Amino acid sequence: MSQKKIPAVFMRGGTSKALVFNRADLPDDQDQWASVFLAAMGSPDPYGRQLDGMGGGQSSLSKVCVISKSAREDADVDYTFAQVSVLGEAVDYSGNCGNMSSAVGPYAYEEGLVSGPANGECLVRIHNTNSGKIIHSTFRVSNGQACVRGEVTLTGLASKRSPVVLSFIDPANTLGRGLLTQARARHELQTLRGETVSVSLVDSAIPSVFVLAESLGLEGTIMPDQLETDQSSLAELEYIREQASILMGIAETVEQARAIIAIPKLCIVSQPESYQALNGQQINAADVDLVVRMISAGQPHRAAPITVSLAVASAAAVAGTLVNEVAQGAPNLQRLRLGTPSGVIEVGAKIEACAHSAIPRIHAAEIVRTQRRLMEGLVCIPSTSDDNNG
């Protein structure tokens, strides 16, 4: 069997990794991309390891980014994100990846898709095609390359790297239905046990479902490995996510909601509490404003998806949401410290009061990430038909 070779770059963005393609190197017909991405990542893999591809067996390591020059006046490049299922055949374009957004600007700069200074600070305006939103990426460059060495240490990453400041402009309303579903701060959803649970449905950076850990009988500081073995709780969380998907207008049926794995994301929130992070670091309750545990593509996340973290910051600014309630003890609701399994991250939201609504406008949501180009070359895609010469 022969293999097709496609130019690609393998990059880390924040606490995720992805194959990054120039759109010009992919088929013109986007319907043909899924088979390429699945083969490149090594999916579907019932063993959950993606050994026959570039994926790493986790949702945060099974991602693809596609970059091209943008025709928009307010953007320099277009960026399409694809979440590739580890176990199944789903390739989901319904949501963005905030972590990989930090790699887009440096990639575009180094690939010559944008112009910028040889030294100093570079700004790349990114149009995320998944959400229709604009992201401003600001990073340092030296001798025509994006800087790597720096002073920023990310939660979940051992090395200090150069900062990438991401500003998600007007991040709310990616679905076209407002910041809050039905303009309500809370909804009641059914559980598998036939009970009801309060949730907040917030669409900012990415559609997200927020639920209190205690309402599901979970410890807020539960770690990913523990939650991964709790199949009953995972099934309950997925059931809630599917109902939220329908209520938010993402899917019409449970079957459709189950197939759309990228959105809505689900985030479990709880009051500040001390716990030990995955690296053994002791996280003190006084150092966090709220504890979060997130589910991404059906798997407990080992850190926190950036888009969901930005949704947390947005939700905290809206009175009546579960996040706002839990974060009331925070010294600054517009600059939150989130306790994740890998440690503490900070997110911020700039808000504006609305004269005709109690729901504020989220002007921008911001976070600092880092990135690094790990490998560049050709990714090999097995032919779909036998080749006697292969």
Secondary structure, 3 states (H helix, E strand, C coil): CCEEEEEEEEEEECCEEEEEEEHHHCCCCHHHHHHHHHHHHCCCCCCCCCCCCCCCCCHHHCEEEEEEECCCCCCCEEEEEEEECCCCCCEECCCCCHHHHHHHHHHHHHCCCCCCCCCEEEEEEEEECCCCEEEEEEEEEECCEECCEEEEECCCCCCEECCEEEEEECCECCCCCCCEHHHCCCEEEECCCCCEEEEEEEEECCEEEEEECHHHCCCCCCCHHHHHHCHHHHHHHHHHHHHHHHHCCCCCCHHHHHHCCCCCEEEEEECCCCEECCCCCEECHHHCCEEEEEEECCEECCCCCHHHHHHHHHHHCCCCCHHHHHHHHCCCCCEEEEEECCEEEEEEEEEEEECCEEEEEEEEEEEEECEEEEEEEEEEEECCCCCCCC
